[in-house]
C-alpha cells in the first residue's frame, strides 16, 4: 500500500487538528446563535431550540471524532485536551441556558402543582383534593416546546456521559452513569422548595412530611413512565429510568430536609433531656421517627418493584437512592445515637421479663421443630431475648448498606446478647455462692443456664447461615474498622473476625457453657473424691480374700451412689449435648483419681486384690454404661493398669521387657514404661 493511501486512512495530527478546529468552530457558532440575546428576543422559541439542537448535534459528532482519535492515536493527548477545553467552555454556556429555558417552560406550565390543598388534616385522613397534573394537561405548542427542551437536556446529558466515559477510561467509568437525570431534577427542585413551607410546620409531626412526599411521588410517577421515558429513550440515555429517577430525587429531597432540620432538632432535644436526666420523651420521638422512615421506605420500594422495571433492591447503591435511612450514610454518629436508644429501649422492655422467675423455670415448647435443633431444655427467657433481638435485626435490614447494618447490629444487637449472657452468669454465680453447687437445686439452676446459653448460641449460628448475615460477614472486619475509626472510639468493640457479625458473642456463649459444664464436673468429682478416700486409703484390701457374698467394696458404695445420683440430676435437667461433656469430664477425673490414688500409690496387689479391683471397676463402668457402649474406653489409664494386673507373671515380665513397642502390641497404649513398671512392682504373685 502506498504512503499516499496510508495518509488517507490515518490522517496526520495536523489534518486531525484542522478538522477538529472546524468542528469546534461550528459548535461555538451554534452556541453563540443559541445564546444571542437579540436573536432570542426576535426569534421564535422554536428557532432557538433548533440552534441548540444543532450545537448538541455538532458536539456529538466532535465527541465521536475524539473517541476515535483517542483509540487510534493515544499519543495525541495534548490535541484532545485542547479540544476538550474549548468544548467545556461551550458547554458551560449551553447547559445553564438550556436549564434556564426549561425552568421558564415549567413555570409556564404551572409547575410545581399547587400544594395548598394538602393540609395536615386531609393527609392524616389519607385523602386530599385532586390537583390537575400540568404535564398531562399541557397541549399544542407549549407541549411541543417542553418536549423539545426536555430532549435537549437529555441529549446534553447523554453527551456529557459519553465524554466522562472517555475521559475516565481506565478509571472508574461507572461515575459517568451515576449522575441524576437533569430534567427530572428540574421537576423535583421546585416541588421540594414548595414542600418545605409545609414541612416547617410539621417538625413535631414528621408523619405528615412522609405522607406528603409519598403522595406527590405516587401521584406523578405514572407521568414519568408514559410521557417522559419515551423522550429519554429517544435521546439514547442508556441505563436511566424516569420512574426511578423521579422516586430517588423525591426521596433525596426528603433526606436533605431530614438532615438539615429534623435530626438536628431531635439531637438537641436528646442533649437537653440528657442534662435533665430524663430521656424518655426524646427517645420515644426518635424511635417514632425511625419507624416512620422504615414504613416510608417500604412504600417507596413498592412503587419501584411494582413498576416492572429492572432494579435490584439488594444492591446497596440502588437501595441507598430510594431510602430515607440513607441519611445515616453521611452521619454515622446519628446511627450510633439510634443504636444506643434502640439498645436502651430493648433492655428496658427485657428487664421485667428477666425478673419474672417463671421465665427461668418454664421450658420452651416445640424447640425441636427448629432446623437441626436438639431439645435444649431451654427456659422461656431465651425465646424472650431472641424475640427482642430479632426485632433489632429486622429494623437494621432497612438500612441501605452492609456497613451500616453491621455497625448497628454490633452496637445494638451485640450488647443485648451480652446482657443475656450477664443474666446467665449472675444466676450461676448466685447458685455457686450459696452452696458451692453441692445442692441439687443449685445444680439445676446452673444446668438451666447452660441450656439457655446453648439454645441461644444455636439460634445465632442458624441465623449466621442466612444470606443476610453472610453478606454482612463479607469483609466485615475491614469495613467496620474503617467506618468506626472516625470519632466514636469503638474500634476495640467491633473489631472481629470475618464471618458472622455475632462471631464474638457466639464464642462468649460457647466459653460460658464449657466453663460451667466443667465446674459441674469438678464439683461432682470433688464429692466423689471425698466419699471414696477411705476406699483408697485401705491398702490391705488388695491383699485380702473377698467374702462369698461380696460384689463391691463397701467403702466404694457410697461414692458410686453419690456419683450416680448427682449425674442423674444433671442428666435430667441439662441438654444432651452438654451432658455428654459432663459425664466425659467426670470419667476423665475419676480415671485420674483411681489411677493416681491406687495404682500409683505403691500398694500390693495379690490375686484376690486384682479380682476385687476388677469387680469394683465393673460396677463403676456400669454407672457410665448408660451413656456409652464401652465405658472402659473413657478410663484409659485405669483400664490399662487393670490389664497389666490381670496378666500372668510371665506375660507381664515379657510385656515390660519389650518396652513401649511390646506394651502396645499387648494393648497397653495409655501408660508410659515407667508407670507400667511401677504397676509391675505392685503385683504380688503367690508361688
HELIX and SHEET records of a PDB file:
HELIX    1   1 UNK A    3  UNK A    9  1                                   7    
HELIX    2   2 UNK A   13  UNK A   35  1                                  23    
HELIX    3   3 UNK A   37  UNK A   42  1                                   6    
HELIX    4   4 UNK A   45  UNK A   72  1                                  28    
HELIX    5   5 UNK A   74  UNK A   76  5                                   3    
HELIX    6   6 UNK A   77  UNK A  109  1                                  33    
HELIX    7   7 UNK A  120  UNK A  124  1                                   5    
HELIX    8   8 UNK A  134  UNK A  137  1                                   4    
HELIX    9   9 UNK A  140  UNK A  167  1                                  28    
HELIX   10  10 UNK A  173  UNK A  177  5                                   5    
HELIX   11  11 UNK A  182  UNK A  199  1                                  18    
HELIX   12  12 UNK A  206  UNK A  223  1                                  18    
HELIX   13  13 UNK A  224  UNK A  228  3                                   5    
HELIX   14  14 UNK A  229  UNK A  234  1                                   6    
HELIX   15  15 UNK A  242  UNK A  257  1                                  16    
HELIX   16  16 UNK A  258  UNK A  262  3                                   5    
HELIX   17  17 UNK A  263  UNK A  276  1                                  14    
HELIX   18  18 UNK A  280  UNK A  305  1                                  26    
HELIX   19  19 UNK A  316  UNK A  321  1                                   6    
HELIX   20  20 UNK A  324  UNK A  326  5                                   3    
HELIX   21  21 UNK A  327  UNK A  330  1                                   4    
HELIX   22  22 UNK A  332  UNK A  355  1                                  24    
HELIX   23  23 UNK A  358  UNK A  361  1                                   4    
HELIX   24  24 UNK A  367  UNK A  369  5                                   3    
HELIX   25  25 UNK A  380  UNK A  396  1                                  17    
HELIX   26  26 UNK A  402  UNK A  408  1                                   7    
HELIX   27  27 UNK A  409  UNK A  413  3                                   5    
HELIX   28  28 UNK A  414  UNK A  435  1                                  22    
HELIX   29  29 UNK A  440  UNK A  463  1                                  24    
HELIX   30  30 UNK A  467  UNK A  473  1                                   7    
HELIX   31  31 UNK A  476  UNK A  484  1                                   9    
HELIX   32  32 UNK A  491  UNK A  494  1                                   4    
HELIX   33  33 UNK A  503  UNK A  531  1                                  29    
HELIX   34  34 UNK A  533  UNK A  537  1                                   5    
HELIX   35  35 UNK A  540  UNK A  542  5                                   3    
HELIX   36  36 UNK A  554  UNK A  573  1                                  20    
HELIX   37  37 UNK A  576  UNK A  594  1                                  19    
HELIX   38  38 UNK A  595  UNK A  599  3                                   5    
HELIX   39  39 UNK A  607  UNK A  624  1                                  18    
HELIX   40  40 UNK A  631  UNK A  634  5                                   4    
HELIX   41  41 UNK A  636  UNK A  646  1                                  11    
HELIX   42  42 UNK A  649  UNK A  657  1                                   9    
HELIX   43  43 UNK A  659  UNK A  665  1                                   7    
HELIX   44  44 UNK A  673  UNK A  682  1                                  10    
END                                                                             
